[in-house]
Amino acid sequence: MRDLIFWLQQATAVAFVLLGLLVAGDWLRRRDRERGFLVAAIVLLAAVVALGKLRDVLGWPVLSALAVAAFIGSGYAVFRFRDSFLPVSRAWRRAAGAAAVLATLVLVVLVLVGRPAPPPLAAVLAVLAILAWALMVGEPILRFWIAAGGRPAVQRARLRSLSLGFAGLVLAVLISAGAGQAARVPVVQVTSQLLALAIVPLLYVSFAPPAWLRREWRVREEGALRNATHELIAGASDQGALATLALDWAIRLVGAESGCVVDGTGKVLAARGMDIELAADLAAGGRWREGSMLIPLSFTEGEGRLVLVSGPFTPVFGSDEKIRVEQYASAIGPALDRVALLERLRQTNAELEEASRHKSKFLANMSHELRAPLNAILGFSELLMDDEGRLAQPMRRGFLENIHSSGKHLLGLINDILDLAKVEAGQTELYLEPVAVTRVAEDVLTIVAPLAGRKQIALSRSSSRRRGAACR
């Protein structure tokens, strides 16, 4: 059992040191600020283990003091990482900083000075310092677990891995601190070391999950993604709603924090987690943020943009995420174009229906205009045909003039209809010329008089220099 405990301790130490090196190396390559405090927390935990092993070899008390400071610092870094993800008030931030400094001083003094203080007092101070560390870590654990509930699969899994990892660490520390003499029992030691080993992979995948693990986390969303793609192809008829649906799924695919969709003309069709102005600037290349992804979208009016912005728990955009989003984005542009085309077709159909209604109304009015001169021609010609020499020559001439005038008016109407066709074809020419209002009034009176006479309506024309001609 003693050999097992020894090798478990060595394996735990090596695992934590490797964890710290991997996390630090990954962060140095990317240098993203969002995960800076998380990196600090994990690296400080690795430093605690490494300094403890050096203390066993060299026997320097200062190494124990440094290990204690790194231990408290890891808890404060977790709290600050929580603050960068879910901000707290300035007062709570200051209180956590003061508690970390005070707990560090207490433990360092106890380690360096030894036992000049009464053992009960030293035990109480040590317990209070450890409780302060546990509170700095415990509150973010609960916050991360609660915040994971409504997030995409990748973010949810990372948040819960982080919560479980630090929860296990808190449990291991509390067991070691509270067990007293029982902590030396082999079973307790084995359990504590196994728990510490289980913490390492949880902390690593919360910081930098490998691509295969991210794919496993997204397996449950594959069916829903296929449905979303089908809805893109034959779903919503509103361009804004369809763009919002496409953006929401793109964000879920990579666990992004926010994003926007911009069409080929630069118009923002949808935005999540940002205002319209910021979305337009990001799509145009301004105010660019490290860790963001820009995917081109093919529109008939030009090249649009799908912009995805990472957050504290978004996995670093790797090749598999980019390929995945590009495949999904290949359906976004055509789908949005289809909706825009259908909308334009609806508008065109509405305009055609309105034009058809106006044309029907025009034909109805024109039929009346055509009947009037035709009735005049028929009426006067019937009077002439029925004449057996009873009409005087002046009256016959008047009838013929009326027929001639009505024929000219009918010809004018036909010419107007032909001119209207030229207007629709864009081939008409405009000529301005003076018109004698008196002559127009006489022509109108000549055409309408027979119809009015049949209904016993008297028509007359009067004129003056001030008012011109008028019929009544």
C-alpha positions in Angstrom: 0.0 0.0 0.0 2.9 2.3 0.9 4.4 1.8 -2.6 1.1 2.5 -4.2 0.7 5.7 -2.3 4.2 6.7 -3.3 3.7 6.1 -7.0 0.3 7.8 -6.9 1.9 10.9 -5.4 4.6 10.9 -8.1 2.0 10.5 -10.8 -0.1 13.3 -9.4 2.9 15.6 -9.2 4.0 14.8 -12.8 0.4 15.2 -14.1 0.0 18.6 -12.5 3.4 19.8 -13.7 2.6 18.6 -17.3 -0.8 20.2 -17.0 0.8 23.5 -16.1 3.3 23.3 -18.9 0.7 22.4 -21.5 -1.6 25.1 -20.5 1.1 27.8 -20.3 2.5 26.7 -23.7 -0.9 26.8 -25.3 -1.6 30.3 -23.9 1.8 31.6 -24.9 1.0 30.6 -28.5 -2.4 32.3 -28.6 -2.1 35.0 -25.8 -5.9 35.5 -25.5 -6.8 37.7 -22.6 -10.1 36.0 -21.9 -8.4 32.9 -20.5 -5.5 34.6 -18.8 -6.8 34.2 -15.2 -7.7 30.5 -15.9 -4.2 29.9 -17.1 -2.8 31.6 -14.0 -5.0 29.4 -11.7 -3.9 26.1 -13.4 -0.2 27.1 -13.6 -0.3 28.2 -9.9 -1.7 24.8 -8.9 1.1 23.1 -10.9 3.5 25.3 -9.1 2.1 24.3 -5.7 2.8 20.6 -6.5 6.3 21.3 -8.0 7.3 23.5 -5.0 6.2 20.9 -2.6 8.3 18.3 -4.3 11.3 20.6 -4.2 10.7 21.3 -0.5 10.8 17.5 0.2 14.2 17.3 -1.7 15.9 20.6 -0.6 14.2 21.2 2.8 14.0 24.9 2.3 11.1 26.5 4.3 10.9 29.3 1.8 9.7 26.9 -0.9 6.8 25.9 1.4 6.0 29.6 1.8 6.0 30.1 -2.0 3.8 27.0 -2.4 1.3 28.5 0.1 1.3 31.8 -1.8 0.8 30.0 -5.1 -2.1 28.0 -3.6 -4.0 31.1 -2.4 -3.1 32.8 -5.7 -4.8 30.0 -7.6 -8.0 30.5 -5.8 -7.9 34.3 -6.4 -7.2 33.7 -10.1 -10.3 31.4 -10.3 -12.3 34.2 -8.8 -10.9 36.8 -11.2 -11.6 34.4 -14.1 -15.2 34.2 -12.9 -15.2 38.0 -12.8 -14.1 38.2 -16.5 -16.9 35.8 -17.5 -19.6 36.9 -15.0 -18.6 40.3 -13.7 -18.9 41.1 -9.9 -19.0 44.5 -8.3 -15.9 46.4 -7.4 -16.5 45.9 -3.7 -16.6 42.1 -4.0 -13.4 42.3 -6.1 -11.6 44.3 -3.5 -12.9 42.0 -0.7 -11.6 38.9 -2.5 -8.2 40.6 -3.1 -8.0 41.5 0.6 -9.0 38.0 1.7 -6.3 36.5 -0.6 -3.6 38.8 0.7 -4.6 38.2 4.4 -4.8 34.4 3.9 -1.4 34.3 2.2 0.2 36.3 5.0 -1.3 34.1 7.7 -0.2 30.8 6.0 3.3 32.1 5.1 3.8 33.3 8.7 2.7 29.9 10.1 5.0 28.1 7.7 8.1 30.3 8.2 7.8 31.1 11.9 6.9 27.6 12.9 4.8 27.3 16.1 5.4 30.3 18.4 1.7 30.8 18.6 -0.5 28.4 20.7 -1.5 25.4 18.6 -5.2 26.1 18.8 -4.7 29.6 17.5 -2.5 28.4 14.7 -5.1 25.8 13.7 -7.9 28.4 13.7 -5.8 30.8 11.6 -4.9 28.0 9.1 -8.5 26.8 8.9 -9.8 30.4 8.3 -7.2 30.9 5.5 -8.2 27.7 3.8 -11.8 28.6 4.1 -11.1 31.9 2.4 -9.5 30.0 -0.5 -12.4 27.6 -0.6 -14.9 30.5 -0.8 -12.9 32.2 -3.6 -13.1 28.9 -5.6 -16.4 27.6 -4.4 -18.5 30.6 -5.5 -17.2 30.5 -9.1 -17.8 26.7 -9.2 -21.5 27.2 -8.5 -21.7 30.1 -11.0 -20.0 28.2 -13.8 -22.3 25.2 -13.3 -25.5 27.4 -13.3 -24.3 29.4 -16.3 -23.7 26.2 -18.3 -27.4 25.4 -18.4 -28.5 27.4 -21.4 -25.3 27.4 -23.4 -24.1 25.5 -26.5 -22.8 21.9 -26.1 -19.1 22.9 -26.2 -19.4 25.8 -23.8 -21.6 23.7 -21.5 -19.2 20.8 -21.3 -16.2 23.1 -20.7 -17.9 25.0 -17.9 -19.0 21.9 -16.2 -15.6 20.3 -16.5 -14.1 23.4 -14.9 -16.6 23.2 -12.1 -16.0 19.5 -11.5 -12.3 19.9 -11.6 -12.1 22.7 -9.0 -14.8 21.1 -6.9 -12.7 18.0 -6.7 -9.7 20.1 -5.7 -11.7 21.8 -3.0 -12.9 18.5 -1.7 -9.3 17.1 -1.7 -8.0 20.2 0.2 -10.9 20.0 2.8 -10.3 16.3 3.3 -6.6 16.8 3.9 -7.2 19.8 6.2 -10.0 18.4 8.2 -9.1 14.8 8.5 -6.2 15.4 10.9 -4.5 12.2 11.9 -7.0 10.3 9.7 -5.3 11.9 6.6 -2.4 9.5 7.2 -4.6 6.4 6.9 -3.6 4.6 3.6 -7.1 4.4 2.3 -7.7 8.1 2.8 -4.3 8.9 1.1 -5.1 6.7 -1.9 -8.5 8.2 -2.3 -7.1 11.7 -2.1 -4.4 11.0 -4.7 -6.9 9.4 -7.1 -9.2 12.4 -6.7 -6.3 14.7 -7.5 -5.4 12.7 -10.6 -9.0 12.9 -11.8 -8.8 16.6 -11.5 -6.1 17.0 -14.1 -8.0 15.9 -17.2 -11.0 17.9 -16.1 -9.0 21.1 -15.8 -7.2 20.5 -19.1 -10.4 19.9 -21.2 -11.9 23.0 -19.6 -9.0 25.1 -20.9 -8.1 23.5 -24.3 -10.4 20.6 -25.2 -9.0 18.6 -28.2 -10.8 18.6 -31.5 -12.1 15.0 -31.2 -13.6 15.8 -27.8 -15.4 18.9 -29.1 -16.9 16.7 -31.9 -18.1 14.3 -29.3 -19.7 17.1 -27.3 -21.6 18.2 -30.5 -22.9 14.7 -31.4 -26.3 15.4 -29.9 -26.7 18.6 -31.9 -26.1 16.8 -35.3 -29.8 15.9 -35.8 -30.9 19.4 -34.8 -28.4 20.8 -37.2 -29.7 18.8 -40.1 -33.2 20.1 -39.3 -31.9 23.6 -39.2 -30.2 23.2 -42.6 -33.4 21.9 -44.0 -35.3 24.9 -42.6 -32.7 27.1 -44.2 -33.4 25.6 -47.6 -37.2 25.5 -47.4 -38.2 27.3 -44.2 -38.9 30.8 -43.1 -40.1 33.3 -45.7 -38.8 36.4 -43.8 -35.1 37.2 -44.6 -34.5 38.7 -41.1 -35.9 35.7 -39.3 -34.0 33.3 -41.5 -30.7 35.2 -41.0 -31.3 35.1 -37.2 -31.9 31.3 -37.3 -28.7 30.8 -39.4 -26.7 33.0 -37.0 -28.0 31.2 -33.9 -27.0 27.8 -35.3 -23.6 29.1 -36.4 -22.9 30.3 -32.9 -24.0 27.0 -31.4 -21.7 25.1 -33.8 -18.5 26.6 -32.5 -19.7 27.8 -29.1 -19.2 31.5 -30.0 -20.3 34.3 -27.7 -21.8 36.6 -30.4 -22.0 37.2 -34.1 -23.7 38.9 -37.0 -24.8 38.2 -40.6 -24.3 40.9 -43.3 -25.5 40.8 -46.9 -23.7 41.7 -50.1 -24.7 45.4 -49.8 -23.3 45.8 -46.2 -26.7 45.6 -44.6 -26.8 43.8 -41.2 -29.5 41.1 -41.4 -29.0 39.7 -37.9 -26.9 40.3 -34.9 -26.5 38.5 -31.5 -24.6 39.9 -28.5 -23.7 43.2 -30.3 -25.4 46.3 -31.7 -25.9 47.0 -35.4 -23.1 49.6 -35.5 -20.5 47.1 -34.1 -21.8 44.4 -36.4 -21.3 46.6 -39.5 -17.8 47.6 -38.3 -16.8 44.0 -37.7 -18.1 42.8 -41.1 -16.1 45.7 -42.8 -12.9 44.7 -40.9 -13.0 47.5 -38.3 -12.7 47.0 -34.5 -11.5 43.5 -35.2 -11.2 41.2 -32.2 -8.7 38.4 -31.8 -10.2 35.0 -31.8 -13.0 36.0 -34.2 -14.0 34.2 -37.4 -15.1 35.8 -40.6 -16.8 33.5 -43.2 -17.7 34.8 -46.6 -21.3 34.4 -47.8 -22.2 34.2 -51.5 -25.1 36.6 -52.4 -26.3 37.6 -55.9 -25.6 41.2 -54.9 -22.1 40.6 -53.8 -20.1 38.9 -51.0 -21.6 39.0 -47.5 -20.1 38.1 -44.2 -20.8 35.7 -41.3 -18.9 37.0 -38.3 -18.5 34.9 -35.1 -16.8 36.4 -32.0 -15.4 34.1 -29.3 -16.0 34.5 -25.5 -14.2 33.3 -22.4 -15.3 29.7 -22.9 -15.3 29.5 -26.6 -12.9 26.9 -27.9 -10.1 28.4 -30.0 -11.3 28.3 -33.6 -9.4 25.4 -35.1 -9.5 23.9 -38.6 -12.4 21.5 -37.8 -14.6 24.4 -36.5 -13.8 26.5 -39.5 -14.6 23.7 -41.9 -17.8 23.0 -40.1 -19.0 26.5 -40.2 -18.0 27.0 -43.8 -20.0 24.0 -44.8 -23.0 25.4 -42.9 -22.4 28.8 -44.3 -22.5 27.5 -47.9 -26.3 27.1 -47.5 -26.9 30.5 -45.8 -26.3 32.8 -48.7 -28.5 30.9 -51.2 -31.2 30.5 -48.6 -31.3 34.2 -47.9 -31.2 35.0 -51.6 -34.1 32.7 -52.1 -36.1 34.5 -49.5 -35.2 37.9 -51.0 -36.2 36.7 -54.5 -39.5 35.4 -53.2 -40.1 38.8 -51.5 -39.3 40.6 -54.7 -41.6 38.3 -56.6 -44.4 39.0 -54.2 -43.9 42.7 -54.6 -43.8 42.4 -58.4 -47.0 40.3 -58.4 -48.7 43.0 -56.2 -47.6 45.7 -58.6 -48.8 43.7 -61.6 -52.2 43.1 -60.0 -52.5 46.8 -59.3 -51.5 47.6 -62.9 -54.1 45.1 -64.1 -56.8 46.7 -62.0 -55.9 50.2 -63.3 -56.0 48.8 -66.9 -59.4 47.3 -66.4 -60.6 50.6 -65.0 -59.1 52.4 -68.0 -60.8 50.0 -70.4 -64.1 50.5 -68.7 -63.8 54.3 -69.0 -62.5 54.1 -72.5 -65.5 52.0 -73.6 -67.7 54.8 -72.6 -65.5 57.4 -74.4 -65.7 55.2 -77.6 -69.5 54.8 -77.4 -70.2 58.5 -77.3 -68.8 59.4 -80.8 -70.0 56.1 -82.3 -73.5 56.8 -81.1 -73.3 60.3 -82.5 -72.2 59.0 -85.9 -74.9 56.3 -85.9 -77.6 58.8 -84.7 -76.9 61.5 -87.3 -76.5 58.9 -90.1 -79.9 57.3 -89.2 -81.5 60.7 -89.4 -80.0 61.3 -92.8 -81.0 57.8 -94.0 -84.6 58.3 -92.9 -84.7 61.7 -94.6 -87.0 61.7 -97.7 -86.2 65.1 -98.8 -87.9 66.8 -95.8 -84.7 68.2 -94.2 -83.4 71.5 -95.4 -79.9 71.7 -96.9 -78.4 73.6 -93.9 -79.7 71.0 -91.5 -78.3 68.2 -93.6 -75.0 69.9 -93.7 -75.0 70.3 -89.9 -75.7 66.6 -89.5 -72.8 65.7 -91.8 -70.5 68.1 -89.9 -71.5 66.3 -86.6 -70.8 63.0 -88.2 -67.4 64.3 -89.4 -66.6 65.8 -86.0 -67.5 62.6 -84.2 -65.4 60.6 -86.6 -62.5 62.9 -85.9 -63.0 62.5 -82.2 -63.2 58.8 -82.5 -60.0 58.8 -84.5 -58.4 61.0 -81.8 -59.4 58.5 -79.1 -57.9 55.6 -81.1 -54.7 57.7 -81.6 -54.6 58.3 -77.9 -54.8 54.6 -77.2 -52.0 53.9 -79.7 -50.0 56.7 -78.0 -50.6 55.1 -74.6 -49.1 51.9 -76.0 -46.1 53.9 -77.2 -45.8 55.3 -73.7 -45.7 51.8 -72.2 -43.1 50.8 -74.8 -41.1 54.0 -74.1 -41.3 55.2 -77.7 -43.6 58.2 -77.3 -42.5 61.8 -78.1 -44.0 64.9 -76.5 -45.0 67.9 -78.6 -46.3 71.1 -77.0 -48.7 73.3 -79.1 -51.4 75.9 -78.3 -55.0 74.7 -78.2 -58.2 76.7 -78.9 -60.4 76.0 -75.9 -63.5 77.3 -77.8 -63.0 74.8 -80.6 -62.6 72.0 -78.0 -65.8 73.0 -76.3 -67.6 73.1 -79.7 -66.4 69.6 -80.5 -67.5 68.3 -77.1 -70.9 69.9 -77.6 -71.3 68.5 -81.1 -70.6 64.9 -79.8 -72.7 65.1 -76.7 -75.7 67.1 -78.0 -77.5 64.1 -79.7 -77.3 62.0 -76.6 -78.5 64.9 -74.4 -81.4 65.6 -76.8 -82.7 62.0 -76.5 -83.0 62.6 -72.8 -84.5 66.0 -73.3 -81.5 67.8 -71.9 -80.6 71.2 -73.3 -77.0 72.1 -73.9 -75.6 75.5 -74.7 -72.2 77.2 -74.9 -71.2 80.6 -73.6 -67.8 82.4 -73.8 -66.2 85.5 -72.5 -62.7 86.9 -72.6 -62.1 86.4 -68.9 -63.5 82.8 -68.5 -63.1 81.4 -72.1 -65.6 78.9 -73.4 -67.9 76.9 -71.1 -70.6 74.4 -71.8 -73.7 73.8 -69.6 
